[in-house]
Amino acid sequence: MVDHSFTDLALAALYDHLNPWGPGDDFYLGLVREARSVLDIGCGTGRLLRRARAEGHQGRLMGLDPAPAMLVQARRARPDVEWVLGDTRVRRWDGEFDLVVMTGHAFQELVGDEEIRSCLRAVRAALGADGRFVFESRNPAARAWERWTPERIYEITADDGTPVRVWHEVQQPLTGGRVRFTETYAGAPWPTPRVCHSVLRFLDPESLTAFLAEAGLAVVEQYGDWGRSPLTPASPEIITVARRAQPGSARRIM
């Protein structure tokens, strides 16, 4: 999960270790390869765009993130990508991108209705006429937060070889569509465990579609997992592909 409590360099340096490359990254990388210009909102350490550039992508790649420490990691690895500090409330574009993505469940960090509306309006403005907006959100019906317990400890290794233990604990289960939880880090970089507090928003498919429509975006595809299986009540993900709405545009659920 993307967590913008990663505000110091020690935490930011651990992000890719805690979230190793997986099927979701492959899914998005395939889309980036096909696009001439890409905006990654909430790019974190920028590994998606870094990989695309390393593979030879010649187009415009821009990563946007509000956490300076995350962008330090991104810039160190690939200075030939546009890395922008901030968010869609302070940055605006006009039809400049073929593809806009929000990966790593970054969309769920938009916890307020107006935050969601503002972001989606900015996305629509950033898309070219045939551009696509692709993002994922955890399906609330799958109740993923019930598995975020202190007993599930992740052990990772920092760049200097020291072990770090990480665990999650829900402070407030689903209330008003929001889950509050902590992410705790214990290891050599900190004299005592470092606790980060987070809130995520869980929206069902109907609510997602309504927010998109209000912003002038139309859902054209939705999947329930990274293998592009149909979206069902039991699906772990709600993976959405949207475009700028056109008169008579139709929604197609895959």
Secondary structure, 3 states (H helix, E strand, C coil): CCCCCCCCHHHHCCHHHHCCCCHHHHHHHHHHHHCCEEEEECCCCCHHHHHHHHCCCCCEEEEEECCHHHHHHHHHHCCCCEEEECCCCCCCCCCCEEEEEECCCHHHHCCCHHHHHHHHHHHHHHEEEEEEEEEEEECHHHCHHHHCCCCCCEEEECCCCCEEEEEEEEEEEEECCEEEEEEEEEECCCCCCEEEEEEEECCCHHHHHHHHHHCCEEEEEEECCCCCCCCCCCCCEEEEEEEECCCCCCCCCC
